Amino acid sequence: QEVIAQTLRCKKIVAELLEFSRQSIGQTSSFSLAYLIGQCLNLLVNQALFHNIHVVTKIDPNMPEMVGDIGQLQQVFTNLFINAADAMEGKGLLTVTANYHPEPSRFVIKVCDTGPGIPVAVRDKIFDIFFTTKPVGKGTGLGLAISRNIIQLHGGTISIECPSGGGTTFVIELPLEFSETSTSEPVFVGLDES
């Protein structure tokens, strides 16, 4: 059983590494951000981890449709929602807000939890590949690295806000339109050095 469990864990890590190394947008389409967020939440709210979490959405109904890879962005939001639930240990308030700012033509999405927050000492590391604050065997340290990669490929940014009273807010900004650019940076820094 232990061999099987560790083999499956290795399989998951390899799959996530392959996803991380994919430096391109997949199938793009036009879609409603409200629909995307709603789909992600609908997949999760009935799971045991979310039974004692109150979810509040504040989504502007008049936002234009955005263009992007809905599958990749669904992965980002699902990961952020699960991370928030883990941080709150299955009980608390998850607030998701989404607005469109026409002046810079950008969507701003905020995912807020009422967990303990991210310690100051590790805030600049949370998007690093293989960095995780979860216990051994629970996290691979790839979720946020992949999420940042996907957001950047869509021409956007992802950052965090940690108020002194606790809680964490992930702030995602995405453009209304983007032109795909491939990144020329090495995926795994240091691995190709001789």
N, C-alpha and C positions, 0 to 999 in steps of 0.2 A: 504493500500500500504506500509506503514511504517513497519507493522508487517511482511509482506511478504519479504520486502527487508532485514530486520534484521535476519529473519529466514534463508534466502539464504546465508547471510554472515556467520551465525553460522555454516551452513552446510559446507561451504567452509573451515572454520577454522578447523572443526573436521576432514574433509577429509585430510587437510594438516598435522594435528597432527598425524593422522594414518600413513601417508606417512613418516613422520619424525621418527616415532617409529619403522618402519620396518628396522631392523638391518641386512639386507641381500641383496645380489645381486639377481636380478630376472633371467630372461632368458639371458644367455650370448651367444654371437656370434662374429664372426670375421667380421670387417667392416672397410671401409675407413673413416678416420676422416674428410677428405675433403667432402665426401658425407654427413656425419652427420651435419657438420656446414652449408653446402649448403641447406639441407632440413630445418633446423631451420630458416635460413634467408628467404627462399622462403615462409615460412608460415607467415612471419611478414612484409616483405617489402611493401605489398599492403595495409597494415592497415593504417588508418588515422594517427596514431602516428608517422609513419615512412616516410610520404610523403615528409617532408622537411629535411630528414636525408640522407646524402651521405654515402653509405656503401662501404668500401674498404676491400677486402680480399687479404691477402698475404699468400697463403698456398703452402707449398712445395709439388709438384706433385709426388715426388719420395718417399714419406713416406711409410713405411710398414703398413699393416693393423693392427689394434689393436683389442684386445679382451675385451669385456665388455658388459654391459647391455645398448644397444643403446637407449632404451626408457627412462631409468633413466638419461643418459647423455644428451639426447635431452632436457629433463626437465631443466637440469642445464644451458645449453647454451641459451635456450629460455628465461629463467629467467634473465640471465646476459644481454642479448640483450634488453629486455624490460626495465630493470633497467637503462641501459645506455640511452635509448630513453627518459625515464622519467626524468633522471638527466639533459638531454640537453633540456628539455621542447619541444621536437619534432623538434628541428633544430640544426644541427651540423654535426660532422664527427664521424662515428663509424668505427674503424679499427680492423679487426680480423686477427691475424697472427698465423700460426701453423707450427712448425718445429719438426723434429725428431733428437735427439742427440744419436748416436749409442753408445758412450762410457758409459754413465750411462743407456742406453736403455730406454730413457724417451722421451715422447712427451711434448712439451712446447707450450701452447696455450695462447695468450694474447688477451684480449678484452679491447680496449681503447676507451674512449669517450672524448669529448671536453667540458664536463659540468664544473660546478664550483669546482668539487673535493669534497672529504669527509673531513669535519672539523677534525682537529687534535684531539679534545676532544672526538670524538666518534669512531675513527678508530679502537680501540681495542674492540669495542662492536658490530660491524656490523654483525658478524656471530652469535651473541647471539640470542637464541630463543626469539621471541616476540619483539625484538628491531627493530624499523623502524624509518627512517627519513621522511617518507611520511606523509601527513596530515591524521587526524583521518578519518577512513572509507575507505581510499585508500589502505593501506598496512597492512598486518597481522603480519609482522615481522618474517615470517617463510621461505620465499624464499631462503635467503642466508644460513640460518641454515640447511635447507634440502639439498641445493646444496653442502655445505661443507661435510655433512654426506655422500652423494652419492660419492663424490670425494674420501673421506677417505676410504670408503668401497672398492673402486677400487684400493686402494694402493697409491693414489696420494695426492697432496697438493693443496691448493688454498690460495693465498695471494693477497695483494693490494699494488700498488705503486701510490703515489699521488705527482706528481711534484709540485714545488712551484708556477708555472705559471697557475695551474688549470688542470682540467681533472683527470680521474681516469683510472688506468689499473688494471684489474684483471688478475693474472698470475696463470694458472693451469698447474700442472705437473702430467702426468699420465704415469705409467710404460707400457712397451710393453706387459708384461705378469704379472699377479698377482695371488696370491693364496688367496682365500677369507678367511678372519678371522672375526669372530663375535666379536663385542665389548662387554666388560663386564661392561662398565660404565652404570650407570642408565641414562635413557633417559631424565627424568625430575628431575634434582637435587633438593632435598628438599621436593619433594612431598611424599616420602616414609618414611620421618622422623616422629617419634611419639612424 
